[in-house]
Amino acid sequence: MSEEQGSGHGLKKELGLRDLVPMQILLVVGVTWCGIAAKQGGTQLWFWVVGILFFFLPLARLVTYCVQVWPQEGGVYQWTKHAIGPWAGFLSAWNFAFWVLLVVSNLGILTATSLSYSLGDKYAWMATSNWFILLLSFVLFGIILLVNLPGFSIGKWVSHFGTTVMLLVTGLLMVLLFWHPHDSPAHPQVIQQSRFSLAIALHGNFSMMAMLFTINLFSKVAFNSLSGLEQVAVFAGETRNAAKTILRSAWVAAPVIAIMYILMTGSILTYIPSDKVDLTGPIPQILAAAFSGGGATTGTDWGLMLGRGAILALALACIAQYAVVVAEISRLPMVVGWDGLLPPIFTKLHPKWKTPVWSITTMVVLAFVACLVALFLGNSNQVAFQLIVTVANLCGGVYYVLFFAVPLVVGDRFGQKPSIGVKLCAISCMSVALIAMGFMMQPIVPVKNVWVFAFEVFFISIVANVVGLLMYFNGSKKSNA
């Protein structure tokens, strides 16, 4: 299917390079992953450097190849469907949607954590109150639904807003590396740990356990935080000159993303001991730590107000990020429906907005249901957060393994045979993904029973994929009837 044929479904081509570059940044940069990198201490710099060389840049090269061959709405779904088979395309879309839904389900937890840091100690209860988080999630998902229904005529400005806020907050964090708001001769800011170190990136000592822990952290940082450059390809049918625009957006956004992550992690280590980092809200935690504690003796403490304002702004950026992610996964049922594997209602577009309204509504409802599961599975928000994110990332691993297999199996069937360099990039990315998947059963946050945690993760992931396969065979049977 050519790009022109792909646009024949009535989608509006609202997106250009100026829209996709900020969208790339918004979709890739996750505010929680720099907190995981900070767990390593100053040698986190090695994590980012090695991750960029062996995963991030190879990923950009793979996106370049695939989007030139298949510049079609649906992204990885189309790539795996053509290169491996329809079942692989369906499983990639299924795992990606499952992954994103579970990640998005944490929106209420993340926002409540941000609010608790922003409003002060009296409101710390917000981060631990399931009923407050549930109500907040209901409101936020309602807003996301309303934003997405009209399509990218509004959605692209939400993306611009979210990215602008992220860049401003990153700029503030860069300033905090060198300027400490409450530093004074009487109370100097003491940095108790290295922030950027080129020492051997081994956690603690040279024991086997230390090496495994370091590899565990690295795989989580490299795979989870640096993935996502391929995601805007889902909107190829809504992008002007899709092949060239998506390719350029990946290479323009990549260095910006790398710098943002390194600076955010260094800022965390300036104020927070590596073993005290809050994984559900590391950036709000550092902003609260940097701008509180000094206090103005009279009048308004403007530093404190700035810090609280930055936390709230970052929470809004996170909401914008998740709004774009929901728009992304809502396109997958539509594209799969074009192939007859889902009911036709998912392909139905609004007569004015030209958006798949039923698909969008379904994804928002499922995200809210996932929120309920996230809140009431664990015995604390940290445990619930880790369980949901781990299951989500394992499904994301399946999606990426299928994607990385594309250059290895496609051959010259579509006119542009992948070069040796492209295949080496695929092998490098797949190696990092498989290592990450192997360590996903081991949580970073302490849990009551590691084996029970691992079983829950494995069981939910297997059930999800079995259900996906059953849906594919059912849809395939109806399509061929």
DANOR-V454958 format. One record per helix or strand of 2 or more residues. SS is the DSSP state (H for helix, E for strand). FROM is the first residue (numbers start at 0). LEN is the number of residues. If there is no record, write none. Layout:
[[SS:FROM:LEN] [SS:FROM:LEN]]
This chain:
[[H:2:7] [H:16:12] [H:32:6] [H:40:29] [H:75:8] [H:85:19] [H:106:13] [H:120:7] [H:129:20] [H:151:25] [H:207:19] [H:230:8] [H:241:30] [H:273:3] [H:281:10] [H:301:37] [H:343:4] [H:356:21] [H:380:29] [H:419:20] [H:449:31]]
